[in-house]
Structure formats: C-alpha cells, structure tokens
Amino acid sequence: MKKARTHEEELADTRVEIGSGSVYADLGYKNHEEMETKSNLVMEIAKAIKKKKLTQTLAAAMFGISQPKLSELLSGHFRGYSVERLIYFLNEIGQDVDIVVKSKPRNRKARVTVYHSSSESRSTVPMAAKSR
C-alpha cells in the first residue's frame, strides 16, 4: 500500500515557471497575439451584455448568431471568429471601438492593446514580427 504524501512533499515536487504574460504563448500557440486580442474583445462583449442586462438569446439575435453559439463564445470558444467580427458584435451592442495607430518605443516589439475606456485595466498583446 502506497503511503499518502503530505502537502509539503507535494509542494517540494512542484515545478514553477515564470510565464510570458500570455497564456496562449505559454501554451505554444503560434497565433497567440491574435488569440489574446480575441479573448480581450470577448471579455468586453460579456461586460457589455451584463451591463445592459441582456439575455444571451437577445444578444445573440443582435449579433445574428444562435444563443448556443454565443454561450460557446462567452465560454472562450472564439477560434472561429475574426477580430473584425468581434468588433462588429461590440458595435451591435452599442459599444464604440477605437483603433489607434502610433509609433512604438524602440525598446519593445509592437503590440495591440484592448482596454475599456472607463477603467484603467488594459490588456496588451505583442504583435508578431511577421506580416499577416
């Protein structure tokens, strides 16, 4: 019979790695920048739906998709949606989306930032060096 390990023994065998700041990059996705941007846009969609006290059925109808598709989207299944379509959803729910292009500092790679203007929380995603 195997002896049960103590919590301290379990912790001693735990390996910790410092993340890159992007869960998608850490998981090895090649298009991690785009996935991070989509994730942030979906979070903004969810916030807007909650703020407007809409049902998923009503919001889905506004977006032209089914309620089950919206439920999947809000649960993080956004790979079948383009950034442009997610922006369209935000517009349909009454949200302005501003795209600002500016020069980057020399000391870092270019990035895309998605943020909600009434809060200071920002989600920053480095852009890939290759062109799309």
C-alpha positions in Angstrom: 0.0 0.0 0.0 1.3 3.4 -1.0 1.8 6.0 1.7 -0.1 9.2 1.3 2.1 12.2 0.6 2.0 15.2 2.8 1.2 18.7 1.5 4.8 19.7 2.0 6.1 16.7 0.0 3.7 17.6 -2.9 5.0 21.2 -2.8 8.6 20.1 -2.9 8.0 18.3 -6.2 6.1 21.3 -7.7 7.9 23.0 -10.6 7.2 26.7 -11.1 7.9 28.6 -14.3 7.6 32.3 -14.9 5.0 32.9 -17.6 5.4 35.2 -20.6 2.4 37.2 -19.8 0.3 35.5 -22.4 -1.4 32.2 -21.5 -1.7 31.4 -25.2 2.0 31.9 -25.8 2.8 29.8 -22.8 0.7 27.0 -24.2 2.6 27.2 -27.5 0.0 28.7 -29.9 1.6 30.2 -33.0 -1.1 32.9 -33.2 -1.1 33.7 -29.5 -1.2 37.5 -30.2 -4.4 37.2 -32.1 -5.9 34.8 -29.6 -5.1 37.2 -26.7 -6.8 40.1 -28.7 -9.9 38.0 -29.3 -10.0 36.9 -25.7 -10.0 40.5 -24.6 -12.7 41.5 -27.1 -14.9 38.6 -25.9 -14.4 39.9 -22.3 -15.6 43.3 -23.4 -18.6 41.7 -25.2 -19.5 39.9 -21.9 -19.2 43.1 -19.9 -21.5 45.0 -22.3 -24.1 42.2 -22.2 -24.1 42.2 -18.4 -24.1 46.0 -18.2 -27.1 46.2 -20.5 -28.8 43.3 -18.6 -29.4 41.5 -21.9 -30.2 37.8 -22.1 -27.9 35.6 -24.2 -30.9 35.0 -26.5 -31.4 38.7 -27.2 -27.7 39.5 -27.5 -27.3 36.5 -29.9 -30.2 37.8 -32.0 -28.5 41.2 -32.2 -25.3 39.5 -33.4 -27.0 37.3 -35.9 -25.9 34.0 -34.2 -27.7 31.4 -32.1 -27.8 31.5 -28.3 -25.7 28.3 -28.1 -23.0 29.9 -30.3 -23.0 33.0 -28.1 -22.7 30.8 -25.0 -19.7 29.0 -26.5 -18.1 32.3 -27.5 -18.5 33.7 -24.0 -17.0 30.5 -22.6 -13.8 31.1 -24.6 -14.5 29.2 -27.8 -13.7 32.1 -30.2 -11.3 30.4 -32.7 -14.0 30.5 -35.4 -14.5 34.3 -35.1 -12.3 37.0 -36.6 -11.2 40.1 -34.7 -13.4 42.1 -37.1 -16.5 40.1 -36.3 -16.0 40.5 -32.6 -15.6 44.3 -33.2 -18.9 44.1 -35.1 -20.6 42.4 -32.2 -19.3 45.2 -29.9 -20.8 47.8 -32.3 -24.1 45.9 -32.5 -24.4 46.0 -28.7 -23.8 49.8 -28.7 -20.0 49.9 -28.0 -17.6 52.2 -29.8 -14.3 50.6 -30.7 -11.5 52.9 -31.4 -8.3 51.8 -33.2 -5.3 54.0 -32.6 -2.1 53.6 -34.5 1.0 55.1 -33.1 4.8 54.6 -33.1 6.2 52.2 -30.6 9.2 52.9 -28.3 12.4 51.4 -29.6 12.9 49.2 -26.6 9.9 46.8 -27.3 8.0 45.0 -30.0 4.8 46.4 -31.5 1.7 45.4 -29.7 -2.1 45.6 -29.8 -3.9 46.9 -26.6 -7.5 46.3 -25.9 -9.0 48.3 -23.0 -12.2 49.6 -21.6 -12.1 53.3 -21.6 -13.9 53.8 -18.3 -11.3 51.7 -16.4 -7.6 51.5 -16.2 -7.4 47.8 -16.9 -5.6 47.2 -20.1 -4.8 44.0 -22.0 -1.7 44.3 -24.0 -0.6 41.8 -26.7 2.7 42.0 -28.6 2.2 41.8 -32.4 4.1 39.2 -34.4 7.1 40.5 -36.3 5.8 38.8 -39.5 3.2 40.4 -41.6 -0.2 38.7 -41.9 
